Amino acid sequence: MKISGAEAVIRCLLAEGVDLVYGYPGGAIMPVYDELYKFQDQLHHVLVRHEQGATHAAQGYARATGKVGVAIATSGPGATNLVTGIADAQIDSTPMVCITGQVGKHLLGSDAFQETDIIGISTPVTKWNYQITEASEIPEIIAKAFYIARSGRPGPVLIDITKNAQFDEFEFSYEKCTGIRSYNPVPKLKLDKVAEAAALINNAKKPFIVFGQGIILGQAEEQLKAFIEKSGVPAGWTILGLSALPTDHPLNVGMLGMHGNYGPNMLTNECDVLIALGMRFDDRVTGKLATYAKQAKVIHFEIDPAEIDKNVKTEVAVLGDVKEALNAILPLIEKRSHDSWHNEFKELYKIEVESVINEELNPTNGKGISMGETMEMINKHSKGDAIIVSDVGQHQMFACRYAKFNSTKSNITSGGLGTMGFALPAAIGAKMGRPDREVVAIIGDGGFQMTIQELGTIFQTQVPVKIVILNNEFLGMVRQWQELFFDNRYASTKMINPNFVAIAEGYHIKSKKVTQREDLDAAVAEMMASKDSYFLEVMVEKENNVFPMIPTGACVSEIRLS
Amino acid sequence: MEDKTFTISVYSENNVGLLNRISGIFLKRHINILSLNVSESEIENVSRFIIVVDTTEKWVQNIVGQIEKQIEVIKAFYHTDEETIYLENALFKIQSSLLFDEKQIQNIIKESQSTIVTVSRDFFVISKSGRRSEIEELYAKFKPYGIMQFVRSGRISVSKEKMEISSLLEALN
């Protein structure tokens, strides 16, 4: 059966199980949109208000569901507007397929209207990209795109399709991609390495686990829990590993890195064996590499060979699928409790509670509402069951430090790229992917205004997300750095903000603003009880700081409590 | 760790755009490519990049890892100069009259074991294959007589040890 390239695009998406795409139409992608109109009962298209919103929504969808998110845009500015979200997905290993329209093949390279070299532009920030110039290439390339995006260490793929390829007809057939000669997504697990790792763990006096998003991507949460419980090894998490292990698990010792918990950071430089599971030793986690865990033998469970020894020299590298590796190591692990070692974490946690956490959750001296207590209020009403989507800045650190999670895939944030403007559209995607779950976006007043237009998407789709703006009228994290490291010179960080409630109400979203502590409980309760989308602005203490903190370039055990 | 010269060999599918991806890996790390050659390899439909850089072993390991991550890259290797047989090729274009007026030029050609590729009324072209130092030495000898044009290729090299690419491909196919 001969069909157009544009129809083939839709049929390929359907064959890959896609039922929801985010996008924005324009000249060079119009044939695909014309087919979307025809297939709208099978493939739901969400019209965002800016292409960046489409990528973040697709990311939120992917992170909440584990499926591939899809974003569609036109050529030129449509395509370039995708780049931030693609870069974000690349560094956070989020499976995403972006489809862009392109000018006709005969116009390529002629600086035609709305032509950009999106292949060249997106090359450094995609796992793979490809420009289709003939309709007949569409099935094979889209099949490859989905295979590459979701397999191994996931990532974003961009497919650019010239307009002639969308119009031309060809004999359509579709076959899913199951392998590519030059691409080995999951290295074969070596059992001798597993045995070496087990021996090191069994002989360790002070072993310590750091786990990252690899656990979630590899669907190895149960294996992680079993491994921790049998080995008795305390476990800390990276920002993207958050929610892979329930917050209240007794061996969960908290967050690592720049604004992580005191105990796990301090004790990174005390452990004798450091077991890294599905994490990549990001500089925000390691601090100064020259002093990071130098006393420890490092075991690195990792799917991506390029990450081995990239930042931290490993004693044993266990390459492969983390779920398979944990299943293999579990029988080799001796049951231990490591009580005295675990007590060291508890002692340090007590210090952190006394010097930081108590004050954050129960501010004294007439201080305004804190971000931490707002998170605690959300915990109270969500009971740890919500998906928390956070933007980037101080509120993100407070959200990750204080939000409580019972189940996996519940923490969605921009980790590696630190993209302000991420949360509002990502929350839309998360809620559409998981309509059964409560989705709460935590956003600062700065980041909110970077993608504020997506309130329009919420209004149009009626997606019932909850939006909490923690408004300190500052670009809070930059201000904190200015206070601590730039002699209180607040260069361009004070925000004169509009009436956010009026704006949200302009989009017919139910809204409330809280300025007094005594109103917070009822407002959060009302928000969480709402069946519709809800906008809550909380005016928080202006010059609150996130502590603990490891200053840039400092050693993890030089973490500051104030 | 000190800088050394490394020859990186990349076996890849012959696809448009891969050069951009690979060169970007060096760009991101601010590492200057000293020489780059891309050609067909001994395996049908498989291209081979030969990239020469001065860097540390840690960085070259890191870069090779990043190169191998690229979807179309089949395998990448790195070698020190001692581990490879390598050479470059250079062409020198020189005025024809000098061949007759400057007898020394003929001696230079003989001694350097370079080859006359063509001779026309106005110019002749010398080809010289060898190590960079041999080409630079020849350049220095010709220079006083005037070189109309000079061009040098990227390094090509083969490893002394067996490169396990064919058996790898057999396993993949």
Interface residues (C-beta under 8 A of the other chain):
Chain A: I119 G120 T123 P124 K127 W128 N129 Y130 Q131 I148 I180 R181 S182 Y183 D304 P305 A306 E307 I308 D309 K310
Chain B: S12 E13 V16 G17 N20 R21 G24 K28 Q61 N62 G65 Q66 E68 K69 I71 E72 V73 I74 L169 L172 N173
